[in-house]
């Protein structure tokens, strides 16, 4: 039985004259954010330890005055309210958690003067290269110097010169002149990635970020240091000087390299993807993602991308290919090979196709070594979706052994492959030659070469859909860029092959809600950006992948309202 969450232990604090109830222990910066009060900061990050070394978040703090002997409140005769004993010196907001009665000033003259002083020191040796800086448009130093700086500098000496293009690792380039020594990258590497390779050397204005001798920033999470760098010091070597961020469109998506389902943002312009960054979801991936997931978009325009519908190796039209595939199915003995990479909608329609053909269904498992963080051992993003939709009843194997035996026995004449390379899944060239193959996929492989009907389909970046991650959390992704000419949405192709009247994702979801018990209260539109937990009880006994570790444990299933 699922236990209801305990109510938060709330305390009342006063921020700039406004009382607010927040959970006890909330960081002052986060508490102020709840009432849209900005406390500027650099070194603070909600997912890292507190170091308090940038001093930008200085505030005034005080507590209600009480008589030391009687503990009775001391009243202010001028206001008739309890007097507040203000600490005479400013305090760092990031290093303070709220407690009952705490009073905070974020806009007092002392706070304003402190911010201007800190900003002046941060800019003393900072290069004046904003027009050519890769961080322009995302730079907290730019924003806060405008909002909280004096607007002029009293510094007339020569600035310290530091290296501009230091390779910390294969994917991260350091411009040391821009570093403000916030230490976010150091703490991330040590605390999250568990790869303690970064540190500061030298002192004062000569302090420099570097790797420890004999080490490089080469772990699979190194680009997260670029994401959390508040200035233009750490840059992605791949994205560096490619595009100004204000020209790019942002589209929410999902990392499909494993079953973790890290939330991402795809940055694109005029049909081209330039980078992928993590999107915050505290229940799935915090604010992080693996470097390997950031490179998935490069396959969109790879040389082996399929763009032409083919029937018997000749270019054809989609409707002709659908008719040709239908004729092949009439030979009898059909089988369907679905995919753990397909979306929930595609898997549902794959099941409808299998039911229409009275065909057996196989799925191919992909297993690798999980890193116990955000890359799981199960390298398929949607095996759980196949279970939820009923496409499969048990977990898939890595090789199509049963299908191979059925082909050898002459029981299977035609096979529909939804994005899977049958050769890589264990079928021999001789077995492929015995059957008529209908291949739906994005890239060329041995199966597409052997297929009688080839229908190019769209990548995850070119369509809408949903995936069910290892927590049984259903999450949606959106179309970021248009597909190349000749590629068709998988749901359209599968619906045509199955004879289902569904032309878009909304119409597919009407069918899903009517036929899939776990998804009856949902639609694509009402799934929030952070996803919804499904009831995993029916699948609790399945040993998905040995050694697979959930980064976050779900607490309670949630259903969307219709």
N, C-alpha and C positions, 0 to 999 in steps of 0.2 A: 504493500500500500504506500502511495506517495504521501509524504508528510508535507503539510503546508509550510511555507517559509515563515520564519519567525519575524515579527514586526521589528523594524529597526529601532534601536535605542536613540531617540532624537534628543538633541539639545538645542537651545535657542541662543543664537549669537547675534550681535549687532554689527552690521557692515555699513559704514557711511550713513549711520542714522536709521537704517532699516533692519528690523528684526527678521530673522529667518531661522526656521527649524531644519536642521540637517542631522544626518547620522553622526553619532559621537565618534570622534577620531578622524573625521573628514579633514583633508588638507585644506588650509586656508585658501589657497589658490583655486581649488575646486569648489569650495563653498561660495566664494565670490562669483565664480562663473555661473552659479545657479541663478543669480539675480542680475546677470549681464554686466558685472563689474570686472573689468580687465585688470589683472595684476601682471604687469610685464615680467617676463622671465626668459632665461636662456638655458641654464643648467638643469632646471627642473623638467622632468618628464614623468607622467603618471605611472609608467611601467618600469621605472628604474629607481634605484636607491637615491636618497637625498644626500647631496654634498654641500650645497649652499655656497658655491664658490664664485658665482657671477655677481651676486649682490644686487641684481636689477629688481628683485621683488621686495625691496625694503618697504615696510609699512609701519604705522604706529599701532601699538596694542595697549589695551588697558583692561582692568577688571573692576567690578563694583567694589567700592570702599566699604569696609566693615570695621567696627571698633575691635581692636586687638583683644581686649579683655572680655567684652560681652558678646562679641560676634554680631552685634546689632548693626543694621545698615546705617551708614553715615549719609545723611541727606544734604543735598545742595540747596541752600535757602533761596538762591536766585531762580532755580527752575522747579523746585519742589520734587525733584527726582533724586534717586540715589547717585551720589557722587562717583565719578569714575577716576580711579588712580591710573594715570597714563605712565607707561614706562618712559623715562626721559630720553632714551636713545632708540633709534629705529631698529626694528627686528626683521629677520628674513621670513617672508611669508611661506616659502617652500618648506622650511624646517619646523613649521608650527601646525599642529592639529587642533581643531576647534574643541573647546570645552564650554560648559554651561556658563553663560554670562559674559563670555569674551566680547570685547568691543574692539573694532578695527577701523582705522582710518586709512584710506587709500588715496585721498586727494588733498591732504593737508599741505601747507607750505613746506614743512620739513620733508615730507615724502617727495614732493615735487623737486626740491633742491637736491635730495639724495639721488633721484633718478637721473637728473641732468648731470650730476657729477660722475656717476657710474658710466653713463653713456659717453661722456667726454673722454674718460680713460680708455674705454673700449675702442674709440675711434682714433686715439693718438697715433698708433702705428698701422691702422687699417688703410689699405691702398684705396685711392679714389678711382676705382675702376668699375663702378656700378654699370655704366653703359655696356661693358663687354663681359660682365659677370654672368656665369651660367645660372646663378641662383636668383637673378632678377625676376621679380614677379612672385617669388616664394620666400624672399629673404626677410627674416624677422628683424635683422639689424636695420635694414632699410625702413621697415614699418615703424619700429620703435624709436629710431632716431628722428623720424618725422613727428611722431606722436608725443615723445617724451624728452627729446633732446633740446638743447639751447638754441640750436640753429646757427651757431658760430663756434669757432675753435680758437683757443688762446695759444695753441701749440705752434711754435715757429721753428723748432729744431728739425733736423733731418730725420725722416722715418727709418726704422730698422728695415733692412731688406732681407727677405727670406726666400727659400726655393718656391717656385711657382708651379712646377709640374713633377711632383714626387709620386712615383708609383708605389703605393702601399701594398698592392696586391694585383692580381690579374684583372680585376674589375673596378678598382677604386683609385682615383687620382687625387692627390692632395695639393691644394694651393695654400701653402703655410702662412703666407702674409695675411690671409683672411681669417685664420683661426682665432677664436676669442677664448680658447682654453676652457670651454664649458664642460669637457670630459664626458659628454653623452656617448660618444663613440667608444671610449675606453670602458665605460660601465656596461654598455650593451654587449661588447665582445666578451667581457668577463662574466656577466650575470645571466645573459640570455643565450648567447651562442656557445658559452663555456669554452671560449678560445681566447685566453688572456694573452693577446699579442701586442696591444697598443699601450703607449705610455708617453709621458712628457719627459723631456730632458732639458737641462740648463735652467736658468732662473730668470725671474722678472720679465722684461721685455724681450729677452732672448729665448724664452721657453718655446720649445718646438715639439709638435706631435710626431712620433715615429714608431716603428715596430721594434720590438726587442731584437737584439743581435741574432741572426740566423733564422728569423721568423718573418712571415709575410701575412697580410690580411687576406687569406685565401679560403676561408670557410664558406660554406654554402649559404651563409646569411650576411655576407659582408656588405651588400648593398643597402641593408637596413641602416647602416651608419650614415649613408648618404641621405636617406629619407629623414633622419632625425637631426641631422646637422642644421642648426638654425641659420647658418650663413653659407657662403659659397666656398667653404674650405674643402669639404669632401664632395667630389663629383663622380658621377658614373662615367667611366671611360667610354662606354658604348654610346651613351646619350649626349655626352659632352659636346657643346656647340652645335647640336643638330637642329634645335628648334626652340623658340621662345615659348614658355609655358602658356602665356595668355592667348596664343594662337591655337592651342590644342583643345579638343573636345574631350570631356571626361565621361566614361561609360562604366557603370558598375558591372563587375564580372566575377568569375570564380576560377581559382587555380585548379586546373584539371590534371595535374601531374600525379595526384594520389587521392586517397579517400578522405583526407583531412578537410578539403574544401575551403582553403583560405580565401577570404574575401579580398578582392582586388579592384583596382581602377585601371582601365585601359585608356591611354592618352593617344588620340589620333587627330589627323588633319587631312582633309581632302582624300579620304580613302586609304591613308597609310597610317600604320601604327608606329609610334616612336618609342614608347616605353610602357611598362606595366609596374604599378606600385601597389603596396598593400592598402587595404581599407579596414578601418577599425571595426572589429566585432569581438568584444570581450569574451563571448561564449565560444568562439572558434579559434581565432588567431591573434588576439590582442591587437597590436598594430604592426605585426611582422609578416613576412613571407620569405620563402626560400629563393635564392638567386636563380636556381634552375627553372622556377616557374616564370620568371621574368623574361625568359628567352623563348617561350612557347610561340609567341606571335611571329617569329621569324620563319616558321614553316608555312605561313599564309601565302607567301610569294616565292616559295622554293621552286626549283627547276622541275621537280617531279609532280607538281600540282596538276590534277586532272581538270580539264576545262571543256572537253568535247564528249558529248554523248556518242556512244559507239554500239553498233549492232554487227556482230561478226566482223569486228575490226574496222568497219567502215563508219564514217561520220553519219549521224542520224539526228532525228528530232526526238524530243522527250516522249511524246505520245506514241510514236512508232516504237520506241524502245519499251514502253510499258506494254504495248500489244505483243511485242516479240517475247517479252518475259512471260506474259500470260499464256502464250502458246507453249512455252517450255514447261510450264507448270502442268499442262495437260498430259505430259508424258507420264505422269504418276511418280510416286516415290519422292516427294519433295522434302527438303529439310531447310531449316532456317538457322543461321548463325548470327545471333544478336551480338551486342557489344556492351561491355561495362563502361564504355566511354560515351555511349548515347545518352541523351537526356531522358527524363521521365516520360515526356510526350512521345519521343521516338520509340522508347521501349514499349509503351502502351500500344502504339500502332504496329510495332513488330509482333506483339502478341496477337493483335487482330489479324494480321497477315497469316501467322502460323495457324490460327484457328480456322481461317478461311481455307487454307490449303490442307488442313488436317495433318500438319507437319510437325516433326519433332523440333525442339529448340535447344540450341547449345549456346553457351557463353564461354569466353576465353578468360582465364584468370591471368593476372600479371602480378608477380611478386618480386619485390626487391628488399633491400635492407632498410628498415625504418630508422630514422634518426632520433626518435622519441621526442620530436619537437613538432615540426609542421610538414614533414614528409613521412607518410606511413608506409608500412610494408606492403599494403594493398595499393598497387599502382593504378587501379581503375577508380575513377571518381564516382561511379554510380552503380556498383553491384547491389547496394541496398535498394536503389530505385527499381532494379529488376525484380527484387523480391517483393517489394511493396506493390508493384503493378501486377504481379503474378506471372511475369514472363518466365521466371524460373522458380522452382520449388526448393532447390538445394544449391549449395555453393558450386561455382564452376571449377573445372580443372584447367591446368595450363596447356594440355594437349587434347585435341579432338579425337580421342581414342575410339569412342563408341561410334562416332560418325565415320571414321576411317573403316571400321569393321563393317558397317552397314553398306558402305560403297563397295567394298571388296565382295560382299555377299550379293551385290546386284539389287539391293533394296532401295537404294537412293539413286534417282536419275537427275534431279535438279537441286541446286543449292543456292539459296539467297544469302549473300554475305553482306551484313550491314557494317561496313568499315573495317572488317577483320581480314588480315592476310592469312588465308587458309594454309598456305605453305609454312609460314612461321608458326602456325598452331599445330603442325605435325602431319599434314597431308602431303603425300609424295607427289611428284610430277605425274606419275602414272595414274594415281587416284584422281588428280585434277583433270586429267585427260578423259576419264571415264564418265564425267558428269557435265551437265550444262550449268554454267555458273552465271548468276546475275549478281553483279557487284555494285554496291552503292558505297562510295568513298571519296575521300578528298585527294589522296595521293596514289601514284602508281606503285604497284608492287607485283609480285609473282601472280597473285590472284587476278588482278586487273588484266594482266597480259593473257591469262588463260581463259578469261570470261568471254561468254558469247554476247552478253549485254553489260555494258558499263555505263553507269549514270553518275556523273560527278555531283557531289553534294557539298554542303557548306561547313566551314570550320566553326568552332564555338564562338569565334569573334564576329561571325557574320550572321548570327541568328539569335532568336530568343529561346529560352527554355529554363528548365529546372534540373537540379541534381540533388541527390540525397547522400549526405556525407556519412562518415563513420559513426557519428552520434545519432544517426537517423534524423538529422536536421535537413529539411527540404529548403533549398536556397535557389534563388533565381539569378540568371545572367541575362544580359541584354545585348542586342546587336550593336557593335562598335563601328564596323566598316562594312561597306557593300561587298558582296561576294563577286568574284570574277565572272565575266560573261560565260554562260554555259553551266554554271553550278546552280543546283536547285536545292531548296530547303528539304532536309530529310523527311520532315513531317508531310510535305506535299507529295513526295515520291511514294512514301510508305502508304499514305492514305489512298493514292491512286491504285497501287498494287493490291491493297486489301479491299478495295471497293467501298471505302468509308467516306461518307460525305463530310469532310473536314478540310477547310481551305486555309485556316490560320490557327494560331495557338489558342485563341479564345474559343473557337469551335471545338478544338481537340479537348480543351479542359471541360467543356460541357459533358462530353462523353466520359472523361475520366471521373468527374464528380458523380456521375450516374452509375459507374461500374466498379470503381476501386474503393472499397470500404474505408481505407485509411485516409482517403482524400476527399470524402464526400462533402465536407463543409468548405472546401477551398476553391479558389480560382487563381489563375496566374496573377491577376491584378491585386488580390488582397493578401498575397504573401509579402510580409515586410522585408526590407532590405537586409535585415539581420537573420532572416529565416524563421522557420517554425519547427519545433521538435515534434516528431511523430512517435506514436507508441511502438517501442521496439520489443515489447513483451513476446509477440509471436516468434521472434527470431533470436531470442536470448540464448538459446542452447546451441546456436550455430558457431562453430570455431572458425571465424573468418580467416584470419591469417595468424599463424603462430608468431608470437613476439610482438604483435601490433600493439601500440600504446596510444590511448586517447590523450591528447594534450589537455583537453577539458572534458570533464564528466558532466553530462546533462543531468538535471535534477528533476524535471517534470515535463511530460509531454503537453503540448499546447495545440489547440485547434483554432483555425481562423474562423471568423464569423462570415456567413454568406452575405 
